[in-house]
Amino acid sequence: MKKVAFGLVGSVILILLAFAFGYREAPKRGHAFASGEKTTVGAGKPPGELAPQVEVIRVKATEVPEQQTFTGTVNASLTADVSSKIMGKVVAVYIREGDQVKAGQVLVQLDNSDLLAQVRQAEAAVEATKAALAQAMIALSIQRTQSQTRIEQARSELNQALEQLSLVREGARRQEKAQADEGVRQAQAAYERAKEAVKMAEVELQQAREGVKQAEAALEAAKQQLSMMREGFRKQQKAQAEAALKQAEANLRVAQATYDRFKPLAEQGVITKQRFDEIVLQLESAKAQYEAAKAQVSLVQEGFRPQEIRQAEENVRQMEAALMIAKEKVRLAEIAYRERVAALQQAEAALKAAEQQRDLVYEGARRQEIRQAEERVKQAREGLKMALAAAKEVDIKSEQVKFLQAQLRQALAGLAAAQVQLSYATITAPFSGVVVKRHVDPGDMASPGMPLVTLVDPSSFRLEVTVPESHIKSVHLGETVAVTIDALGKRVEGKVYEIVPSADPTSRTFIVKIRLPQVKGLMAGMFGRATFSTGKSKGIFVPESAIWREGSLEGVFVVEGDTAFKRIITTGRKIGNWVEVLTGLDDGELVIINGTEKLKDGVKVRIKR
């Protein structure tokens, strides 16, 4: 028994020693790249015992590009969360998720009733300011003309007074008498024109006052209409409307019965077509009266809508503005009337002076007349000073015009701002694209910055990958990289167009954006992998078919002479069908590349020639 046990133990030891020698490893080496060459080396066995035939390559270390693969997410190159700039209630959503939209297309409509009322109010303010400015410009023009006329008239009176003084002192010539006669005729014509101007001013003043009365009446009517809308209809009005509806309904039944009775007679030709047309017309009229009565009953029962009340309030504001403009017209007309009366008085005085001048020329001067002429010269000079001083009123009215012009600019700016606010209630697409998310429904409240619709441009996509800071130096703008989209099973080329210059402080990674070509089926949110070239390295590579696996061990068969030996290896990268051998092989060794599943360690082999 001891001999048998010893024999068994010895056999096991010999097997383990043989296995250990068969699995001898080559010295470890660094990264090296190998490209294999098929080698035809002869080896054989004694006749009658044919060894298995194998194909081998001679491995050789060479350089290959180093590559790193980073993962990321596909995003549309152009994405927008379309939001509102104002707070408001959503009244309509015109799109659904997946809809194609064009730039400028309306996506969401917010309630704009208040904004519309603000626009109307701003428009009324602009119109009122325009009217006030127009009146002020007319007043300025009148004031400027009157001031110039007064100054010219004062200078003319001064010249006439000086001439008269000279005349009374020196006596008159025939030419001076003719001039005096002409002066009287001109003064008489000016007096007549001034009288006509006063009459026209009276008419304009009366028209302006009538305009105030009309504006006051319109304002009172607008206020009564607004009061009725706010308070609603009285019971008596409701009863009258219901009675009118019943009467209209009875009339309709009578007209319908008449029509039904006479229609067969008309078809048989018993009554004339004209008579039947009258019956048809009566039926249509009864229907129209019935519908109008129904609408009136509905109105008195339901009352007015808030929008109609706001419109009535706006109408009251417009009537108030119209009344203000009408009163301003009265004020300007009164000023014009007073000025024309003053001009008439001046023309009358000028006529009397011209007549006195003529009488003086014809009769000669006395000492008292000389003193009067001197006094007139003095008064004329004072009148010219007063006319020049009154011309400053033109500057005051000019400043008023400038003030109203500034008010008009302010009103126009307010109108533009109100119109902009109104436009904010209509949410449009900033670009053509696809709706990927609808965030609101009618009835929701929108607030500034709150996303309403998410829109993407499906014509252009990018892959955003995260790159560790240790590899970011090897990534370059414009670099072409291989991109794999797993969901589509496709591999495409992309180009790096942006490297976000700030790293995530938590993960110490950078975002790298890669522009992708158009790929059918590509959608935002898909997973993608980008492979970057990070340099070159040497290595030994063998075909994947040359590797055998037993549990967690990997290895190849190496041919030495005519014998195949198992060799344990450590593998690294895989490029196509080739696998990198990190340890276990030396440069120049022969490796069997097929049929390894039938081989055993230490078996004799024949190299395929």
ROLUMLUM-521225 format. One record per residue (C-alpha): residue in one letter; x, y, z. Coordinates in nm, 4 decimals, decimal comma. Example, Ala and Ser with C-alpha at 12.3 -4.5 7.8 and 13.67 -1.06 7.14 Angstrom:
# ROLUMLUM-521225
- residuo x y z
- a 1,2300 -0,4500 0,7800;
- s 1,3670 -0,1060 0,7140;
//
This chain:
# ROLUMLUM-521225
- residuo x y z
- m 0,0000 0,0000 0,0000;
- k 0,2862 0,2414 0,0804;
- k 0,4449 0,1767 -0,2598;
- v 0,1167 0,2481 -0,4371;
- a 0,0669 0,5728 -0,2418;
- f 0,4209 0,6836 -0,3128;
- g 0,3732 0,6136 -0,6817;
- l 0,0578 0,8215 -0,6995;
- v 0,2180 1,1168 -0,5206;
- g 0,5171 1,1014 -0,7505;
- s 0,2989 1,0996 -1,0581;
- v 0,1099 1,4106 -0,9367;
- i 0,4370 1,5929 -0,8680;
- l 0,5686 1,5123 -1,2152;
- i 0,2440 1,6389 -1,3763;
- l 0,2583 1,9656 -1,1783;
- l 0,6231 2,0190 -1,2704;
- a 0,5455 1,9612 -1,6355;
- f 0,2534 2,2032 -1,6228;
- a 0,4659 2,4655 -1,4474;
- f 0,7378 2,4377 -1,7127;
- g 0,4715 2,4570 -1,9848;
- y 0,3323 2,7824 -1,8417;
- r 0,6603 2,9619 -1,8169;
- e 0,6167 3,3387 -1,8747;
- a 0,8284 3,5793 -2,0712;
- p 0,9739 3,8789 -1,8902;
- k 0,7243 4,1605 -1,8328;
- r 0,7510 4,4604 -2,0595;
- g 0,5871 4,8003 -2,1081;
- h 0,3325 4,8935 -2,3725;
- a 0,4417 4,7900 -2,7213;
- f 0,2526 4,7507 -3,0404;
- a 0,2856 4,4277 -3,2466;
- s 0,1878 4,3574 -3,6014;
- g 0,2053 3,9874 -3,6816;
- e 0,3560 3,8205 -3,9885;
- k 0,2643 3,4704 -4,0965;
- t 0,5731 3,2484 -4,0878;
- t 0,6269 2,9188 -4,2677;
- v 0,8629 2,7146 -4,0523;
- g 0,8976 2,3431 -4,1183;
- a 0,8766 2,0772 -3,8460;
- g 0,7741 1,7167 -3,8490;
- k 0,7437 1,3798 -3,6772;
- p 0,8550 1,0375 -3,7666;
- p 0,6643 0,8907 -4,0572;
- g 0,3263 0,7503 -3,9616;
- e 0,2744 0,9995 -3,6779;
- l 0,1571 1,3291 -3,8354;
- a 0,1521 1,6220 -3,5929;
- p -0,1369 1,8759 -3,6207;
- q -0,0803 2,1458 -3,8801;
- v -0,1008 2,5081 -3,7533;
- e -0,0712 2,8619 -3,8899;
- v 0,1555 3,1009 -3,7035;
- i 0,2602 3,4663 -3,7065;
- r 0,5782 3,6243 -3,5826;
- v 0,4804 3,9060 -3,3505;
- k 0,6579 4,2371 -3,3726;
- a 0,6251 4,5490 -3,1596;
- t 0,5291 4,8683 -3,3452;
- e 0,3597 5,2028 -3,2839;
- v -0,0178 5,2508 -3,2803;
- p -0,2284 5,5548 -3,1932;
- e -0,3357 5,5871 -2,8290;
- q -0,7108 5,6416 -2,7961;
- q -0,9470 5,7370 -2,5167;
- t -1,3245 5,7037 -2,5256;
- f -1,5529 5,9385 -2,3314;
- t -1,9294 5,9193 -2,2986;
- g -2,1924 6,1873 -2,3233;
- t -2,5413 6,2860 -2,4323;
- v -2,6745 6,4015 -2,7683;
- n -2,8329 6,7470 -2,7589;
- a -2,9790 6,9685 -3,0263;
- s -2,7379 7,2426 -3,1290;
- l -3,0160 7,4950 -3,0878;
- t -3,2512 7,4487 -2,7906;
- a -3,4791 7,7064 -2,6334;
- d -3,7097 7,7074 -2,3337;
- v -3,9633 7,9580 -2,4642;
- s -4,0965 8,1588 -2,1705;
- s -4,3169 8,4605 -2,1032;
- k -4,1888 8,8058 -2,0146;
- i -4,5071 8,8915 -1,8247;
- m -4,7443 8,7257 -1,5815;
- g -5,0767 8,6241 -1,7270;
- k -5,3364 8,3532 -1,7668;
- v -5,2886 8,1071 -2,0533;
- v -5,5984 8,1233 -2,2743;
- a -5,4802 7,9111 -2,5682;
- v -5,2002 7,6677 -2,6570;
- y -5,1735 7,6110 -3,0308;
- i -4,9144 7,3317 -3,0408;
- r -4,8591 6,9764 -2,9219;
- e -4,5418 6,7868 -2,8454;
- g -4,3793 6,6710 -3,1674;
- d -4,5288 6,9484 -3,3818;
- q -4,3119 7,1168 -3,6435;
- v -4,3247 7,4962 -3,6084;
- k -4,1866 7,7853 -3,8085;
- a -4,0079 8,0939 -3,6798;
- g -4,2654 8,3518 -3,5687;
- q -4,5493 8,0995 -3,5401;
- v -4,7796 8,1622 -3,2424;
- l -4,7292 7,8968 -2,9739;
- v -4,9173 8,0250 -2,6679;
- q -5,1642 8,3095 -2,6156;
- l -5,1970 8,4824 -2,2782;
- d -5,4961 8,6893 -2,1656;
- n -5,4418 9,0356 -2,3168;
- s -5,7664 9,2163 -2,2282;
- d -5,6026 9,4452 -1,9690;
- l -5,3037 9,5073 -2,1958;
- l -5,5363 9,5916 -2,4840;
- a -5,7184 9,8433 -2,2650;
- q -5,3828 9,9991 -2,1732;
- v -5,2998 10,0335 -2,5428;
- r -5,6355 10,2010 -2,6071;
- q -5,5758 10,4371 -2,3153;
- a -5,2268 10,5198 -2,4427;
- e -5,3686 10,5837 -2,7908;
- a -5,6258 10,8225 -2,6419;
- a -5,3498 11,0043 -2,4521;
- v -5,1515 11,0406 -2,7751;
- e -5,4527 11,1770 -2,9615;
- a -5,5354 11,4223 -2,6812;
- t -5,1753 11,5451 -2,6682;
- k -5,1645 11,5793 -3,0471;
- a -5,4803 11,7903 -3,0375;
- a -5,3454 12,0104 -2,7567;
- l -5,0165 12,0508 -2,9443;
- a -5,1981 12,1460 -3,2634;
- q -5,3969 12,4102 -3,0746;
- a -5,0821 12,5421 -2,9074;
- m -4,9033 12,5663 -3,2426;
- i -5,2008 12,7557 -3,3872;
- a -5,1961 12,9899 -3,0866;
- l -4,8201 13,0386 -3,1291;
- s -4,8642 13,1189 -3,4965;
- i -5,1420 13,3667 -3,4176;
- q -4,9378 13,5252 -3,1385;
- r -4,6293 13,5525 -3,3586;
- t -4,8297 13,7100 -3,6419;
- q -5,0064 13,9501 -3,4069;
- s -4,6810 14,0477 -3,2363;
- q -4,5150 14,1194 -3,5689;
- t -4,8233 14,3135 -3,6803;
- r -4,8253 14,5190 -3,3593;
- i -4,4570 14,5991 -3,3899;
- e -4,4940 14,6986 -3,7537;
- q -4,8043 14,8983 -3,6711;
- a -4,6289 15,0730 -3,3801;
- r -4,3333 15,1599 -3,6026;
- s -4,5720 15,2838 -3,8699;
- e -4,7546 15,4988 -3,6146;
- l -4,4236 15,6377 -3,4929;
- n -4,3186 15,7229 -3,8480;
- q -4,6571 15,8828 -3,9128;
- a -4,6302 16,0796 -3,5882;
- l -4,2832 16,2011 -3,6840;
- e -4,4025 16,2977 -4,0302;
- q -4,7024 16,4776 -3,8820;
- l -4,4791 16,6665 -3,6409;
- s -4,2532 16,7639 -3,9267;
- l -4,5561 16,8663 -4,1290;
- v -4,7105 17,0881 -3,8631;
- r -4,3773 17,2535 -3,8066;
- e -4,2853 17,3074 -4,1735;
- g -4,6198 17,3128 -4,3622;
- a -4,7512 17,0797 -4,6325;
- r -4,6701 17,0373 -4,9993;
- r -4,8988 16,9021 -5,2728;
- q -4,7290 16,5638 -5,2561;
- e -4,7827 16,5492 -4,8816;
- k -5,1546 16,6219 -4,9325;
- a -5,1774 16,3287 -5,1752;
- q -4,9965 16,1107 -4,9240;
- a -5,2363 16,2208 -4,6507;
- d -5,5334 16,1281 -4,8686;
- e -5,3770 15,7881 -4,9408;
- g -5,3110 15,7388 -4,5693;
- v -5,6789 15,7961 -4,4932;
- r -5,7834 15,5459 -4,7615;
- q -5,5414 15,2822 -4,6286;
- a -5,6491 15,3430 -4,2688;
- q -6,0138 15,3132 -4,3745;
- a -5,9410 14,9799 -4,5510;
- a -5,7504 14,8513 -4,2464;
- y -6,0430 14,9517 -4,0262;
- e -6,2881 14,7600 -4,2458;
- r -6,0637 14,4517 -4,2414;
- a -6,0381 14,4715 -3,8633;
- k -6,4186 14,4899 -3,8352;
- e -6,4522 14,1808 -4,0563;
- a -6,1912 13,9977 -3,8484;
- v -6,3872 14,0750 -3,5298;
- k -6,7024 13,9288 -3,6871;
- m -6,5150 13,6108 -3,7861;
- a -6,3715 13,5849 -3,4342;
- e -6,7226 13,6110 -3,2890;
- v -6,8388 13,3256 -3,5149;
- e -6,5377 13,1091 -3,4215;
- l -6,5940 13,1777 -3,0509;
- q -6,9604 13,0817 -3,0812;
- q -6,8678 12,7596 -3,2643;
- a -6,6105 12,6761 -2,9966;
- r -6,8694 12,7279 -2,7218;
- e -7,1146 12,5047 -2,9078;
- g -6,8377 12,2440 -2,9284;
- v -6,8016 12,2566 -2,5482;
- k -7,1762 12,2016 -2,5070;
- q -7,1664 11,9045 -2,7438;
- a -6,8604 11,7576 -2,5669;
- e -7,0308 11,7989 -2,2270;
- a -7,3432 11,6262 -2,3594;
- a -7,1368 11,3406 -2,5051;
- l -6,9476 11,3036 -2,1750;
- e -7,2721 11,2945 -1,9780;
- a -7,4133 11,0294 -2,2143;
- a -7,0956 10,8212 -2,1804;
- k -7,1125 10,8467 -1,7997;
- q -7,4786 10,7426 -1,7999;
- q -7,3961 10,4465 -2,0255;
- l -7,1117 10,3428 -1,7932;
- s -7,3366 10,3809 -1,4872;
- m -7,6041 10,1644 -1,6508;
- m -7,3457 9,8975 -1,7378;
- r -7,2102 9,8928 -1,3826;
- e -7,5541 9,8876 -1,2120;
- g -7,7235 9,6511 -1,4576;
- f -8,0788 9,6608 -1,5948;
- r -8,3822 9,7357 -1,3766;
- k -8,6660 9,4890 -1,3202;
- q -8,8948 9,6963 -1,5415;
- q -8,6501 9,6706 -1,8328;
- k -8,6222 9,2938 -1,7827;
- a -9,0022 9,2579 -1,7780;
- q -9,0319 9,4666 -2,0941;
- a -8,7688 9,2517 -2,2665;
- e -8,9469 8,9274 -2,1677;
- a -9,2832 9,0662 -2,2848;
- a -9,1281 9,1670 -2,6154;
- l -8,9882 8,8142 -2,6500;
- k -9,3313 8,6581 -2,5913;
- q -9,4914 8,8914 -2,8452;
- a -9,2184 8,8143 -3,1001;
- e -9,2659 8,4412 -3,0389;
- a -9,6429 8,4735 -3,0965;
- n -9,5860 8,6725 -3,4145;
- l -9,3442 8,4048 -3,5335;
- r -9,6004 8,1275 -3,4744;
- v -9,8659 8,3209 -3,6681;
- a -9,6254 8,3898 -3,9553;
- q -9,5153 8,0239 -3,9635;
- a -9,8766 7,9015 -3,9667;
- t -9,9627 8,1436 -4,2474;
- y -9,6625 8,0251 -4,4437;
- d -9,7530 7,6558 -4,3935;
- r -10,1146 7,7221 -4,5000;
- f -10,0342 7,9203 -4,8141;
- k -9,7334 7,7225 -4,9375;
- p -9,9434 7,4386 -5,0946;
- l -10,1711 7,7007 -5,2500;
- a -9,8707 7,8755 -5,4040;
- e -9,7377 7,5461 -5,5409;
- q -10,0803 7,4796 -5,6995;
- g -10,0950 7,8320 -5,8443;
- v -10,4041 7,9275 -5,6437;
- i -10,2374 8,2479 -5,5145;
- t -9,9968 8,4755 -5,6978;
- k -9,6213 8,4527 -5,6504;
- q -9,6141 8,8139 -5,5322;
- r -9,8613 8,7338 -5,2527;
- f -9,6589 8,4279 -5,1455;
- d -9,3352 8,6334 -5,1487;
- e -9,4992 8,8783 -4,9091;
- i -9,5877 8,5868 -4,6770;
- v -9,2265 8,4581 -4,6924;
- l -9,0986 8,8084 -4,6162;
- q -9,3323 8,8335 -4,3153;
- l -9,1993 8,4993 -4,1862;
- e -8,8355 8,6088 -4,2221;
- s -8,9134 8,9398 -4,0494;
- a -9,0855 8,7552 -3,7621;
- k -8,7809 8,5281 -3,7226;
- a -8,5451 8,8268 -3,7134;
- q -8,7621 9,0038 -3,4535;
- y -8,7746 8,6873 -3,2427;
- e -8,3921 8,6477 -3,2483;
- a -8,3455 9,0161 -3,1619;
- a -8,5879 8,9822 -2,8685;
- k -8,4008 8,6718 -2,7458;
- a -8,0708 8,8591 -2,7624;
- q -8,2200 9,1506 -2,5678;
- v -8,3533 8,9167 -2,2951;
- s -8,0117 8,7488 -2,2734;
- l -7,8467 9,0894 -2,2440;
- v -8,0716 9,2191 -1,9636;
- q -8,0444 8,8883 -1,7758;
- e -7,6693 8,8356 -1,8084;
- g -7,5607 9,1995 -1,8016;
- f -7,2504 9,3366 -1,9654;
- r -6,9124 9,1647 -1,9866;
- p -6,6083 9,3165 -1,8081;
- q -6,4541 9,3919 -2,1445;
- e -6,7619 9,5990 -2,2455;
- i -6,7464 9,7868 -1,9142;
- r -6,3752 9,8602 -1,9686;
- q -6,4603 9,9865 -2,3172;
- a -6,7270 10,2146 -2,1671;
- e -6,4738 10,3452 -1,9126;
- e -6,2314 10,4098 -2,1970;
- n -6,5104 10,5937 -2,3835;
- v -6,5647 10,8177 -2,0772;
- r -6,1913 10,8982 -2,0688;
- q -6,1976 10,9838 -2,4384;
- m -6,5017 11,2097 -2,3921;
- e -6,3248 11,3847 -2,1010;
- a -6,0220 11,4403 -2,3252;
- a -6,2500 11,5726 -2,6012;
- l -6,4134 11,8136 -2,3518;
- m -6,0715 11,9364 -2,2420;
- i -5,9759 11,9998 -2,6061;
- a -6,3075 12,1811 -2,6695;
- k -6,2527 12,4078 -2,3668;
- e -5,9006 12,4814 -2,4870;
- k -6,0465 12,5821 -2,8240;
- v -6,2849 12,8218 -2,6437;
- r -5,9944 12,9737 -2,4507;
- l -5,7941 13,0251 -2,7700;
- a -6,1007 13,1638 -2,9504;
- e -6,1584 13,4129 -2,6656;
- i -5,7948 13,5228 -2,6847;
- a -5,8216 13,5627 -3,0618;
- y -6,1469 13,7588 -3,0213;
- r -5,9931 13,9970 -2,7664;
- e -5,6882 14,0462 -2,9837;
- r -5,8989 14,1210 -3,2915;
- v -6,1125 14,3681 -3,0925;
- a -5,7905 14,5372 -2,9811;
- a -5,6721 14,5421 -3,3422;
- l -6,0053 14,7012 -3,4433;
- q -5,9599 14,9677 -3,1783;
- q -5,6100 15,0330 -3,3020;
- a -5,7345 15,0512 -3,6624;
- e -6,0068 15,2960 -3,5559;
- a -5,7493 15,5093 -3,3777;
- a -5,5227 15,4923 -3,6812;
- l -5,8133 15,6042 -3,9035;
- k -5,8850 15,9025 -3,6804;
- a -5,5173 15,9884 -3,6770;
- a -5,5015 15,9658 -4,0563;
- e -5,8047 16,1917 -4,0863;
- q -5,6493 16,4414 -3,8443;
- q -5,3268 16,4207 -4,0418;
- r -5,5144 16,4951 -4,3628;
- d -5,7001 16,7866 -4,2024;
- l -5,3754 16,9191 -4,0667;
- v -5,2078 16,8976 -4,4066;
- y -5,4915 17,0851 -4,5705;
- e -5,5513 17,3479 -4,2958;
- g -5,2018 17,4114 -4,1605;
- a -5,0829 17,3868 -3,8005;
- r -5,1423 17,5871 -3,4884;
- r -4,9211 17,5901 -3,1815;
- q -5,1577 17,3607 -2,9993;
- e -5,1451 17,1139 -3,2893;
- i -4,7668 17,1134 -3,2735;
- r -4,7834 17,0188 -2,9058;
- q -5,0354 16,7475 -2,9938;
- a -4,8059 16,6164 -3,2678;
- e -4,5157 16,6058 -3,0245;
- e -4,7347 16,4201 -2,7739;
- r -4,8362 16,1750 -3,0419;
- v -4,4707 16,1069 -3,1244;
- k -4,4093 16,0397 -2,7570;
- q -4,7075 15,8033 -2,7369;
- a -4,6013 15,6260 -3,0551;
- r -4,2567 15,5630 -2,9107;
- e -4,4130 15,4224 -2,5937;
- g -4,6433 15,2082 -2,8064;
- l -4,3444 15,0660 -2,9935;
- k -4,1739 14,9823 -2,6632;
- m -4,4890 14,8052 -2,5423;
- a -4,5207 14,6139 -2,8704;
- l -4,1601 14,4978 -2,8430;
- a -4,2197 14,3940 -2,4809;
- a -4,5402 14,2088 -2,5747;
- a -4,3416 14,0094 -2,8307;
- k -4,2029 13,8082 -2,5388;
- e -4,5428 13,6379 -2,5230;
- v -4,4276 13,4550 -2,8356;
- d -4,1428 13,3019 -2,6356;
- i -4,3871 13,1880 -2,3658;
- k -4,6137 13,0192 -2,6195;
- s -4,3088 12,8715 -2,7916;
- e -4,2055 12,7128 -2,4603;
- q -4,5586 12,5786 -2,4212;
- v -4,5312 12,4192 -2,7662;
- k -4,1985 12,2608 -2,6674;
- f -4,3567 12,1312 -2,3470;
- l -4,6462 11,9744 -2,5392;
- q -4,4024 11,8269 -2,7923;
- a -4,2189 11,6629 -2,5026;
- q -4,5524 11,5387 -2,3669;
- l -4,6342 11,3958 -2,7102;
- r -4,3016 11,2120 -2,7204;
- q -4,3740 11,0791 -2,3735;
- a -4,7249 10,9705 -2,4791;
- l -4,5855 10,8015 -2,7909;
- a -4,3272 10,6241 -2,5759;
- g -4,6061 10,5127 -2,3422;
- l -4,8044 10,3849 -2,6396;
- a -4,5007 10,1982 -2,7734;
- a -4,4403 10,0459 -2,4293;
- a -4,8070 9,9417 -2,4042;
- q -4,7902 9,7866 -2,7512;
- v -4,4731 9,5984 -2,6543;
- q -4,6432 9,4707 -2,3389;
- l -4,9400 9,3640 -2,5525;
- s -4,7071 9,1764 -2,7887;
- y -4,5617 8,9888 -2,4887;
- a -4,9016 8,8202 -2,4448;
- t -4,8506 8,6410 -2,7772;
- i -4,5700 8,3848 -2,7437;
- t -4,4081 8,2973 -3,0775;
- a -4,1398 8,0519 -3,1893;
- p -3,7915 8,2130 -3,1946;
- f -3,6803 7,9764 -3,4714;
- s -3,8106 7,6905 -3,6831;
- g -3,7960 7,3575 -3,5045;
- v -3,9814 7,0817 -3,3209;
- v -4,1769 7,1074 -2,9955;
- v -4,0256 6,8546 -2,7548;
- k -4,2053 6,9639 -2,4386;
- r -4,5283 7,1505 -2,3684;
- h -4,5252 7,2802 -2,0102;
- v -4,8644 7,4575 -1,9835;
- d -5,2316 7,4136 -2,0654;
- p -5,5152 7,6669 -2,0990;
- g -5,6056 7,8033 -1,7566;
- d -5,2510 7,7861 -1,6167;
- m -5,0786 8,1021 -1,4932;
- a -4,7588 8,2010 -1,6718;
- s -4,4900 8,4023 -1,4955;
- p -4,1718 8,5692 -1,6234;
- g -3,8975 8,3161 -1,6931;
- m -4,1316 8,0174 -1,6558;
- p -4,0822 7,7737 -1,9491;
- l -4,3972 7,7374 -2,1563;
- v -4,2633 7,5353 -2,4496;
- t -3,9283 7,3659 -2,5155;
- l -3,8209 7,3949 -2,8780;
- v -3,5266 7,2318 -3,0564;
- d -3,3800 7,2632 -3,4042;
- p -3,3781 6,9060 -3,5446;
- s -3,1460 6,9939 -3,8315;
- s -2,8328 7,0086 -3,6162;
- f -2,7168 6,8019 -3,3164;
- r -2,4110 6,7909 -3,0947;
- l -2,2631 6,5390 -2,8542;
- e -2,1590 6,6762 -2,5152;
- v -1,9004 6,4527 -2,3458;
- t -1,7254 6,4903 -2,0115;
- v -1,3462 6,4735 -2,0293;
- p -1,1312 6,4385 -1,7134;
- e -0,8841 6,7174 -1,6501;
- s -0,5964 6,4711 -1,6990;
- h -0,6915 6,4284 -2,0678;
- i -0,8221 6,7747 -2,1574;
- k -0,4827 6,8846 -2,2948;
- s -0,5033 6,6216 -2,5668;
- v -0,8409 6,7554 -2,6926;
- h -0,8172 7,0294 -2,9573;
- l -1,0675 7,2539 -3,1319;
- g -1,1393 7,1377 -3,4857;
- e -1,0254 6,7833 -3,4077;
- t -1,2122 6,5048 -3,5872;
- v -1,3285 6,2261 -3,3547;
- a -1,5108 5,8970 -3,3999;
- v -1,8590 5,9026 -3,2450;
- t -2,0692 5,5940 -3,1765;
- i -2,4446 5,6227 -3,1164;
- d -2,5383 5,2945 -2,9493;
- a -2,9149 5,3335 -2,9973;
- l -2,8698 5,3603 -3,3743;
- g -2,5769 5,1209 -3,4019;
- k -2,3957 5,3778 -3,6127;
- r -2,0456 5,5210 -3,6088;
- v -1,9960 5,8708 -3,7520;
- e -1,7298 6,1383 -3,7547;
- g -1,7772 6,4528 -3,5486;
- k -1,5754 6,7688 -3,5040;
- v -1,4870 6,9410 -3,1765;
- y -1,6184 7,2992 -3,1941;
- e -1,6227 7,4082 -2,8299;
- i -1,4360 7,3258 -2,5105;
- v -1,6056 7,4784 -2,2075;
- p -1,3182 7,6579 -2,0324;
- s -1,4477 7,5945 -1,6794;
- a -1,4322 7,2529 -1,5115;
- d -1,6937 7,1014 -1,2830;
- p -1,5396 7,1555 -0,9364;
- t -1,6939 6,8328 -0,8065;
- s -1,5975 6,5840 -1,0787;
- r -1,2981 6,7786 -1,2175;
- t -1,4254 6,7240 -1,5700;
- f -1,4677 6,9532 -1,8691;
- i -1,7563 6,9651 -2,1169;
- v -1,6459 6,9128 -2,4784;
- k -1,9014 6,9799 -2,7533;
- i -1,8792 6,7819 -3,0777;
- r -2,0765 6,8810 -3,3874;
- l -2,2454 6,5791 -3,5479;
- p -2,3446 6,5242 -3,9109;
- q -2,7074 6,4672 -4,0051;
- v -2,8011 6,1119 -3,9082;
- k -3,1441 5,9642 -3,9682;
- g -3,3180 5,8785 -3,6417;
- l -3,0838 6,0870 -3,4251;
- m -3,2664 6,2492 -3,1327;
- a -3,1777 6,4612 -2,8339;
- g -3,1070 6,2636 -2,5174;
- m -2,9413 5,9629 -2,6876;
- f -2,6258 5,8130 -2,5389;
- g -2,3047 5,8537 -2,7371;
- r -1,9347 5,7705 -2,7135;
- a -1,6530 5,9776 -2,8607;
- t -1,3072 5,8305 -2,9219;
- f -1,0144 6,0766 -2,9106;
- s -0,6557 6,0203 -3,0244;
- t -0,4260 6,0912 -2,7278;
- g -0,0842 6,0025 -2,8781;
- k 0,1086 5,6899 -2,9841;
- s 0,2509 5,3884 -2,8043;
- k 0,4262 5,0582 -2,8835;
- g 0,2682 4,7241 -2,8220;
- i 0,2407 4,3610 -2,9321;
- f -0,0924 4,2553 -3,0808;
- v -0,2192 3,9080 -3,1694;
- p -0,5402 3,8012 -3,3452;
- e -0,8253 3,7325 -3,1085;
- s -0,8479 3,3797 -3,2565;
- a -0,5013 3,3053 -3,1155;
- i -0,6091 3,3522 -2,7524;
- w -0,7325 3,0635 -2,5398;
- r -0,9187 3,1121 -2,2135;
- e -0,9455 2,8810 -1,9123;
- g -1,1449 3,0368 -1,6303;
- s -0,9832 3,3692 -1,5519;
- l -0,6619 3,2801 -1,7369;
- e -0,5761 3,3935 -2,0882;
- g -0,2909 3,2698 -2,3040;
- v -0,1536 3,1726 -2,6436;
- f 0,0434 2,8831 -2,7927;
- v 0,4041 2,9695 -2,8769;
- v 0,6002 2,7504 -3,1186;
- e 0,9573 2,6692 -3,0203;
- g 1,1200 2,4409 -3,2717;
- d 0,8470 2,1939 -3,3586;
- t 0,6701 2,2053 -3,0215;
- a 0,3771 2,4227 -2,9107;
- f 0,3884 2,5561 -2,5547;
- k 0,1167 2,7256 -2,3551;
- r 0,1997 3,0817 -2,2544;
- i -0,0062 3,2820 -2,0014;
- i -0,0521 3,6462 -2,1106;
- t -0,2079 3,9678 -1,9864;
- t -0,4256 4,1461 -2,2420;
- g -0,5013 4,5127 -2,2892;
- r -0,6735 4,7114 -2,5636;
- k -0,8732 4,5621 -2,8449;
- i -0,8517 4,7173 -3,1905;
- g -1,0781 4,5448 -3,4360;
- n -0,9964 4,1713 -3,4236;
- w -0,6568 4,2309 -3,2657;
- v -0,5841 4,2207 -2,8912;
- e -0,2888 4,3870 -2,7218;
- v -0,0569 4,1584 -2,5173;
- l 0,0828 4,3474 -2,2215;
- t 0,2899 4,0639 -2,0703;
- g 0,3788 3,7092 -2,1684;
- l 0,5220 3,7543 -2,5208;
- d 0,8526 3,8728 -2,6586;
- d 0,9190 4,0470 -2,9863;
- g 0,9819 3,7944 -3,2658;
- e 0,8117 3,4899 -3,1115;
- l 0,5914 3,2593 -3,3190;
- v 0,2276 3,2461 -3,2083;
- i -0,0298 2,9967 -3,3340;
- i -0,3333 3,1873 -3,4644;
- n -0,5885 2,9082 -3,5268;
- g -0,6890 2,5659 -3,4049;
- t -0,5738 2,6314 -3,0492;
- e -0,8791 2,4567 -2,9009;
- k -0,7363 2,1188 -3,0135;
- l -0,3801 2,1750 -2,8924;
- k -0,2169 2,0765 -2,5682;
- d 0,0897 2,2053 -2,3963;
- g 0,4078 2,0474 -2,5337;
- v 0,2449 1,8878 -2,8377;
- k 0,4414 1,8483 -3,1590;
- v 0,3040 2,0617 -3,4448;
- r 0,3608 2,1160 -3,8136;
- i 0,3801 2,4709 -3,9431;
- k 0,1467 2,5285 -4,2348;
- r 0,3551 2,6143 -4,5365;
//
